[in-house]
Amino acid sequence: MTKVKFSTKNGKFIGVESSGHTDFADEGSDIVCAALSSVLQTAVLGIFRIVGVNIAYETDAEKGYLYAMLPKDMTEDQEHDADVILRTAYLGVSDLYETFSDFIELEVE
């Protein structure tokens, strides 16, 4: 099972952490893992390249681990744009969770 935890502060999304493998199918055929990874990694890329923020980012493919946390020194516009991207990623993960809740655990703190 993959555990996904979105972090919030003052009503804004500030980061995401994901760990574990969904085990929906064999490695290379796991569409749930692929979809989840695509949603989260696209959000991180958007924050790096569109928002222009050096988000703290760590991955470990073997463990199925992804960690991404926004820095504290952002402009108001960067905070807004990063929140929109992370909130959109949350919607994508939520949609996957609705269909594949046996393989994904979702939390917002």
Summary of the structure (lengths in Angstrom):
residues: 109
radius of gyration: 13.6
end to end distance: 19.2
largest distance: 43.3
contacts: 320
relative contact order: 0.26
helix: 41%
strand: 28%
